[in-house]
């Protein structure tokens, strides 16, 4: 039976699509389209999140 590697949790803010290219509708002088590259600030462009660290409370 094949072994499956565990997948990292997908970022809840970008659903795994961490980078997007948006066309602004304008063109540069050479005729190419002006685009914006946007990266998810939560996962910093990886598309995955690290598991939250567990807090342990000791004492009273």
KERO-155142 format. One record per residue: chain; x negated, y negated, z negated of N, C-alpha, C, O in turn; residue in one letter; residue number from 1. Coordinates in steps of 0.2 Angstrom, whole numbers, plus 5000, padded with zeros to 4 digits. Each point is the difference from the previous one (the first is absolute). Layout:
N
[rec "A",[X,Y,Z],[X,Y,Z],[X,Y,Z],[X,Y,Z],"A",NUM]
...
END
This chain:
60
[rec "A",[4996,5006,5000],[5004,4994,5000],[4995,4994,5000],[4996,5000,4996],"X",1]
[rec "A",[5006,4995,5008],[4996,4994,5000],[5000,4996,4994],[5006,4999,4997],"X",2]
[rec "A",[4989,4998,5001],[5000,4996,4994],[5001,4992,5003],[4997,4998,5004],"X",3]
[rec "A",[5007,4999,4992],[5002,4993,5002],[4997,4996,4995],[5000,5001,4994],"X",4]
[rec "A",[4997,4993,5008],[4997,4995,4996],[5005,4996,4997],[5005,4998,5004],"X",5]
[rec "A",[4995,5000,4990],[5005,4995,4997],[4999,4993,5003],[4995,4998,5001],"X",6]
[rec "A",[5011,4999,5001],[5000,4994,5003],[5000,4994,4995],[5003,5001,4994],"X",7]
[rec "A",[4994,4994,5007],[5000,4994,4995],[5007,4997,5001],[5003,5000,5005],"X",8]
[rec "A",[5000,4997,4989],[5006,4997,5001],[5000,4994,5005],[4996,4996,5000],"X",9]
[rec "A",[5010,5004,5003],[5000,4994,5005],[5002,4994,4997],[5004,5000,4995],"X",10]
[rec "A",[4994,4994,5007],[5001,4994,4997],[5007,4998,5001],[5003,5001,5005],"X",11]
[rec "A",[5001,4997,4989],[5007,4999,5000],[5002,4993,5004],[5005,5000,5002],"X",12]
[rec "A",[4990,4996,4998],[5001,4993,5004],[5000,5001,5007],[5003,4996,5004],"X",13]
[rec "A",[4992,5008,4999],[5000,5000,5007],[5001,5007,5003],[5000,5000,5006],"X",14]
[rec "A",[5002,5005,4990],[5002,5006,5003],[4995,5004,5004],[5002,5004,5004],"X",15]
[rec "A",[4992,4994,4994],[4994,5003,5004],[4998,4997,5006],[4995,5001,5003],"X",16]
[rec "A",[5008,4994,4999],[4998,4995,5006],[4997,4994,4997],[5003,4995,5000],"X",17]
[rec "A",[4991,5006,4998],[4996,4995,4997],[4998,4994,5004],[4999,4994,4997],"X",18]
[rec "A",[5000,5006,5009],[4998,4995,5004],[5005,4999,5006],[5002,5005,5003],"X",19]
[rec "A",[5000,4989,4998],[5004,4998,5006],[4997,4995,5004],[4997,4995,4998],"X",20]
[rec "A",[5004,5005,5009],[4998,4995,5004],[5007,4996,5003],[5004,5004,5002],"X",21]
[rec "A",[4996,4990,4997],[5006,4996,5002],[4998,4995,5005],[4995,4996,5000],"X",22]
[rec "A",[5009,5004,5006],[4999,4996,5005],[5004,4993,4999],[5006,5001,4998],"X",23]
[rec "A",[4990,4994,5002],[5003,4993,4999],[5005,4997,5005],[5003,4996,4999],"X",24]
[rec "A",[4996,5007,5007],[5003,4997,5006],[4996,4995,5004],[5003,4998,5005],"X",25]
[rec "A",[4992,5000,4992],[4996,4995,5004],[4994,5004,5003],[4998,5005,4999],"X",26]
[rec "A",[4999,4991,5006],[4994,5003,5003],[4994,4995,4999],[5000,4994,5000],"X",27]
[rec "A",[4994,5009,5000],[4994,4997,5000],[4998,4997,5007],[5004,5001,5005],"X",28]
[rec "A",[4991,4995,4996],[4998,4997,5006],[4998,5005,5005],[5002,4999,5006],"X",29]
[rec "A",[4996,5006,4992],[4998,5006,5005],[5005,5004,5002],[4999,5005,5004],"X",30]
[rec "A",[5007,4994,4993],[5006,5004,5002],[5002,5006,4995],[5005,5003,5001],"X",31]
[rec "A",[4991,4998,4994],[5001,5005,4996],[5005,4998,4994],[5001,4994,4999],"X",32]
[rec "A",[5003,5011,4999],[5005,4998,4995],[4997,4998,4993],[4995,5004,4998],"X",33]
[rec "A",[5007,4992,4998],[4998,4998,4994],[5004,5005,4995],[5006,5000,5000],"X",34]
[rec "A",[4990,5003,4996],[5003,5005,4995],[4997,4999,4993],[4995,4997,4999],"X",35]
[rec "A",[5009,5005,4996],[4998,5000,4993],[4999,5007,4998],[5005,5004,5001],"X",36]
[rec "A",[4990,4998,4995],[4999,5006,4997],[5002,4999,4993],[4997,4997,4996],"X",37]
[rec "A",[5008,5007,5001],[5002,5000,4993],[4999,5006,4997],[5001,5006,5003],"X",38]
[rec "A",[4996,4994,4991],[4998,5006,4996],[5004,5000,4993],[5001,4994,4998],"X",39]
[rec "A",[5002,5011,5000],[5004,5001,4994],[4995,4998,4994],[4995,5003,4999],"X",40]
[rec "A",[5007,4992,4997],[4996,4998,4994],[5001,5005,4995],[4995,5000,4995],"X",41]
[rec "A",[5010,5005,5005],[5000,5004,4994],[4995,5006,5001],[4996,5001,4995],"X",42]
[rec "A",[5003,5002,5011],[4996,5005,5001],[4993,4998,5003],[4996,5004,5001],"X",43]
[rec "A",[5004,4990,5001],[4994,4997,5003],[4998,5003,5007],[4994,5001,5001],"X",44]
[rec "A",[5011,5001,5002],[4999,5003,5007],[4999,5007,5000],[4999,5003,5006],"X",45]
[rec "A",[5002,5001,4989],[4998,5007,5000],[5007,5004,5002],[4999,5006,5003],"X",46]
[rec "A",[5006,4992,4995],[5007,5003,5001],[5001,5005,4994],[5006,5003,5000],"X",47]
[rec "A",[4990,4998,4996],[5001,5004,4994],[4998,4997,4993],[4997,4995,5000],"X",48]
[rec "A",[5006,5007,4995],[4999,4997,4994],[4997,5005,4995],[5001,5006,5001],"X",49]
[rec "A",[4995,4992,4994],[4997,5005,4995],[5005,5001,4995],[5004,4995,4998],"X",50]
[rec "A",[4996,5011,4999],[5005,5001,4995],[4999,4995,4994],[4994,4998,4998],"X",51]
[rec "A",[5011,5000,4999],[4999,4995,4994],[4997,5004,4994],[5001,5006,4999],"X",52]
[rec "A",[4995,4990,4998],[4996,5003,4994],[5005,5001,4995],[5005,4995,4999],"X",53]
[rec "A",[4994,5010,4997],[5005,5001,4994],[4997,4996,4994],[4994,5001,4998],"X",54]
[rec "A",[5011,4996,4999],[4998,4996,4994],[5001,5004,4994],[5005,5004,4999],"X",55]
[rec "A",[4990,4997,4996],[5001,5004,4994],[5000,4995,4994],[4995,4996,5000],"X",56]
[rec "A",[5010,5004,4996],[5000,4996,4995],[4998,5004,4993],[5003,5005,4999],"X",57]
[rec "A",[4992,4992,4998],[4998,5004,4994],[5002,4996,4994],[5000,4993,5000],"X",58]
[rec "A",[5001,5010,4994],[5001,4996,4994],[5008,4999,4999],[5004,5004,5003],"X",59]
[rec "A",[4997,4991,4993],[5007,4999,4998],[5004,4997,5005],[5006,4999,4999],"X",60]
END
